[in-house]
Amino acid sequence: MNAYGYVGGNPLSSIDRLGLRTAVVVDGTSGGNPFGHTSVATTGSGLYSYGTRVGGTLDLGVSLTGYLSERVQGRNISVIIINTTTEQEKAILERLQNFPYKLPPWILGRFPDPTDTCSTRTSDALGAGGMANPDPLILLGSPAFPVDVLSQAEFRRQALGGTTINLPKGTDSIPFELTEFNPQPIL
């Protein structure tokens, strides 16, 4: 076990002063979804996955490790972990909690907007935390796809520090370090 894994093995140039991190989850494609899926979690807040059942529920703020255990059986998954500040996490979480529906409205048949997807919501939440997608087409309002969110998260991870964990389809062991994103009880 690497005691410096949280800073990419380089504690002299990469630090995480407050221990805060944001996890961006990018699910690969499946037979029923040719695009994939994205979701996001901040330290101790649980996972916000719009439009995907976790443990049989559409609730938000669910266990990241539970989600990964279920979903990795049918697809490859990348978890991009970005070092964040208290202010960034607060802004991301606030944005996630202020979407009006658990599902994007176009799925519900309300306000048909095919650009309101899991990816645009994930990208928007990162943008609220000061980590907007650097792709000029996305900034102009083009719809984001999971591949766009993957590149946005990787760009921010490289700029701010963090790690990427790739989970191949069928993985039966979720890294323990990801439990930090599961919902934590308020004391």
N, C-alpha and C positions, 0 to 999 in steps of 0.2 A: 504494500500500500504506500502510495506517495503522499507524504504530508504536505507537499506543495502543489498537489494536483489542481487545487482551486485557482491557482495563478499560472496554470500551464507549465509548471515545473520551473518557473523563473521568478522567485520571490524578490529579487533585487529590482526588477523593472516592472513587474505586474503585481498590484496589490488590490485587495478588496477590503477597504477600511471598515465598512459597516456590515459586511457579510451579506449584502443585498444583491440579488441577481434576478433576472427575468428569463424565463424559459419560453422559447418559441418552438412549438411542436409542428412539424411538417410531416404529415402522413403521405406515403406514396399512393399510387393509383391502386384501384381494385377493380374487379369485374363490373361492379355497379357504379364506379366513379372514376372516369378517365382522367380527372384533374388532380385528385388527392384532396386533402383537407388540412386546415391550419387551426391552431388554437394557441392560447398563451396563458402563462401563470407567473405570478410574482411570488416572492418569498413568503411562504405561509398562507397564501390566499386561496390556494386551490386552482384548478384548471378551468378556464373559460373556453368552452368548446361549443360554438353555436351550430346547431343543427345535427348534432351527433349524440346518440344515447351512450351514457356511461353507467354501467351497472343497472341498466334498464330504465334510467331516468334521463330527462333532458335538463336537469338542474345544472346550475352554474356554480363554480367554486368547488368542484369535486376533486377527488384524489387523483393526482397526476400519475402516480405509480399504478393505481387501479386501472386508469384509462389505458396506459401503455401496455399493461399485462393483457388486456382484452384485445386491443387493436393490433398489436404486433403479431398476433397469430395469423393475420390475413394480409399483411403488407409491411414493407420496409418503413421505418420511421427515423427521422432525424430530429434531435433535440438540440437547439442552438441556445446556449446559456450565455447571456450578456450581463456583464457587471453593470449595476445600476445604482443610482443614488436614492435616498429617501424621497426626494421630490419627484424623481422619475417614476418610481413605483407608485407613489400616491396618484399621480396624474394618469398613469396607465390603468390602475384599478378603478379610479373614478370613471374613466371613459368606458371601461368594460361594464361597470354596473349601471351605466346610464343609457345603454341601448334599450329601446322600448320593448323588444320581444326577445325571448330565448332563441327563437328561430328567426332567420332573416325574413322580413315581411313578404318577399316574393314567394317563399315556400308556403306561407299561410294564405296566399291569394289576396293579401292586402297590399296596397300600394305597389303594384307590380314593378319592381326595380331589379332587374337581373344583375345589377352591379352591387347590390347589397348581399354580400356573401361572407362566408367564414373568413376568406382571405382579405376582403376589404375591411372587415371589422378588426382583424388582427393587425393589419397594416395601420389602420386609423388609431388603434390603441397605442401602438409603438410611436406613431407620430405625436400623439398627445404627450408622450414622455420625452419628446425632443429627439426622437430617432426616426424621422420621416424617411420614406423610401427615396434614395438618391436618384432613382431612375426618372429622367425628365418626362417620359410618357405617363408614369404614374402620377407625377406632380400635376400634370394637365388633366387628370381625372379619368384616365383609362382604367378599366376594371383590373383589379389585381387578381392574379391566380396564385395557387400555392408556390409555384416556381418563383414568382415575383417576391413573395414573402420570404422564401428561403434566401434569395440573394440580398434582400433588405436586412434580414437578421444576421447573415454572415458578414455583410459590410459593417454593421454596427458592432458585432463581436470583435472583428479585427481592430476597429477603432477604439473600443472601450475596454477590451479584454474579455475573456471568458473561455468557454470550451464548446466543442461540438461532440455529441454522443450519437453515434449511428447504431440503430438497433435493426439488424436484419430480420426479415420475416421469419417467424417461428422461434425467436429468442425466448428462452424460458427463465431468464434471470434479468431483472431490472436493476440497474446500479443503485446502490443504497443512497448515494449523494442526491438522488432526485426526490427523496422524501422531504427535503426542505421546502418543496413547492406544494406539498399536501396541505389541506386546511389545518391550521393550528387553533387549538381552543383558546378563547380569550380568557385570561385570568383576571 
